[in-house]
Amino acid sequence: MRTEVVLKSSDFFIQKNCKIDYKFITDWCIENENHPFFAHNEDGIATPNQFSNNLRAYVRAAKDGEDMTNMEHEHQFHLDTKQTEYYKTYNPFTFGLRPFADLYWKLNRFFYSNPQVHESGESYYIHGWFNVYTKRKNDKGYDHIPFHKHIEVMHPHIYHGFYCANVEPSTTTYRVGPEQPENEWVVHQDYDDMLIYSASGYEHSSSPWLEDKPRVTIAFDIFPESIYFTEQDLNKGNPEHYSWGLDGQLYQAIPFPDIWRGEG
């Protein structure tokens, strides 16, 4: 299913003051960022256990102090790692810690309050991960995420978003692609204890982090059950396909049904 790609502020769904223990989430993610369950070694650099080769390449290069010019402006993140330790992804919504469970429940109610979500006619799955951004020192450091997108073909019922645990002051910028005039980009101010999501497929980037305490977010992708279990591959040449899979290095999604159904 294809949909026309346009971009406007009303495409983004935002909930502030979620009343989640964002300070606990912040401190926990910072403390455990490089635990073997969440990070692995790529050429001697602790790299997040995430499914995106492009993103992992950027994180590794940023921490190593490489020239990021091409990665930022040409949207070409070449993974040239020589040695990669085996890893699996993870899902923070399975941690069994109360603040992460609260986030699952708050997001679930917020997500299913959107009438567009119900138009798919099926239940959803959710995959998540946490991001820790640090201020650059001596031209080294993963201080922000560059423009990137999670799917190549826009789909009306595949969503991406994030929860802001420690983000002030920072912004997130969205665009259709590098060809879009900058005055048409959408910029959102980020606040602690805020949820934001939209249909996936937009390129997005965070502003460079300049504070001493790292910036922390919990990101997530939400997609219909039929998409998750088809294990489709964009590389097979069909532009309608989406690159999902059940391999351990891809998604560790869990069911995300409408648990608030009937409660108004």
Protein Blocks (a to p, Z undefined) as FASTA:
>chain_A
ZZdddddfklpccdehklpafklmmmmmmmmmmgmklgcceehiacdddfblklmmmmmm
mmnopafklmmmnopacdfbfbdcddddddfklnopaklmmmmmmmmmmmmmpmklmmno
pacddddddddddddeehiacfbccdddfbfbdcfkbccddddfblcdcdddddfblklc
fklpccddddehiacdddehiacdddddfbfbdcdddddddddfklmmnopafknopakb
ccddfbfklccddddddfkgonZZ
